[in-house]
Amino acid sequence: MHGSKISHDFYVRDVLEIAPELLGKDIVLRLDNGTFIRRQITDVEAYRGQEDKACHASKGKTRRTSVMFEEGGVLYIYLIYGMYWMMNIVTGAKDNPQAVLIRGVTDISGPGRLTKSLSIDGSFNSESLTASDRIWLENKDRKPVFNTGPRIGIDYAGDYWKSVPWRYYVV
């Protein structure tokens, strides 16, 4: 049973509304051979604008972060440590940079393992989740029980920003 593709309106809201609502939705990939991969989102983190010292946009608009300044509904994919692709969903209004890091899906924990397993790389950067025919999100009739907690690996952002409970994960 397949869900319906999530509409553009879903993505142009505030990241703190969208992040917990992503839990239980499916990431769908269409492979070159025509088969599909579907994985349920189970773990996400919200990054909210230039004021959020853990958000890449806190340092302003750069070539790397320019996609975060687009209207919600596109992917922000970047490489860390020269080896791990991170997949983020841009949210909110144009010029209000926000994004949700996808940390885990069913049976895959960790954002680097997730992108490696799903073959997501830099070629997906800026891709529209509503117009793409190779990646999108689908609604499901799931309302998983979840917890919140601090985001992972952002000590550089300072005590306040590393402590805000903007990680949402299925229990």
DONURO-318866 format. One record per residue (C-alpha): x, y, z. Coordinates in steps of 0.05 Angstrom, whole numbers, plus 32768, in hexadecimal, padded with zeros to 4 digits. Example, Ala and Ser with C-alpha at 12.3 -4.5 7.8 and 13.67 -1.06 7.14 Angstrom:
REM DONURO-318866
80F67FA6809C81117FEB808F
This chain:
REM DONURO-318866
800080008000801D80437FEB800F80868009800380C87FE6803C80F57FD38043812E8004802E81717FE7805781B17FE4802C81D3801A804681A1804E808E81BA804680838205804A80728205809480A1820F80CF80D581D880DA80BD81CC8122807881B981078092818F80CE80CA816880F1809E813E8120806A813580E8809F811480BC80A380D980EB807C809F80CC807E80BB808680A28094804F80DE80A8802680D4808B7FE1810B80817FAF810180697F67814080447F50815B80457F0981407FFF7EFE80F980167F0F80F47FF67F5480E2801E7F91810080237FD780D3803B800F80EC8049805580C58065809080E480A380B180F3809580FA812580CA8111812D811480FE814C815581178134819C810B816281D680FA813F821980FE815B825580DB8195828480E1818A828D812C81968242813881E1823C814481DF81F2813081BF820380ED81EE820980B181C98249809E81DE826B80DF821C828480BB81F382A1808281E6828D803B8220826A8019822682407FDB821D8201800681E2821C802E81BD82427FF7818B82097FEE817582138037815D82598023812E823C7FEE80E4822F7FFC80D781EE802080D181AC7FFC811781A27FE1815181787FFA81908194801981C6815F8011820C816B802A824B81438037826B813E807C82B08123808D82BB811A8042829380DA8044824C80DE805E821180FE803A81DD811F806781958124804E816C81608065812781788050812381C3804880E481E0806980C38224807180BF8262804780F3827A8016812D82A08038811C8281807C814E8248807D8135820B80A1814181C180978133817C80B5816D814B80B78155810480AB817B80DB80DF815A809880D78127806C80B3810C802780C281487FF880CA817C802E80BD8195805A80F681C4809480E981C280C880B2820180B0808F81EB8067808E81A7807D807481C180A2803781F4806C802881BF8035802C818F805D7FFF81C680747FCF81B680BD7FDD81F080EB7FCA81FE81337FB781D8812B7F75819881307F9F81A981757FBA817281A87FA9814481727F8E80FA81817F9780D4814D7FC0809481607F9C80AD81617F5480E3812A7F5580D580E77F36810F80C57F5C810380DB7FA480C680F37FCB80A180EB800D805E80C88016802980D0804B8015809280717FDF808780A68014808280DC801880AD811A8054808E813E8062809B818780A180C4818D80D180E581BD80F7812581B8813E813481CE817B815E81BF819A815B817A81D881318171822081488162821781938167824081A681A5825F81DF817C821C8204817D8220821481C881F981FC820481B5821881F181B3820081A981D081BC81B8819A81B281ED815A81C581C9812E818781C18129818A817581388141816880FA8117815D80FE80CB815B80CE8090815C80CE8067819B
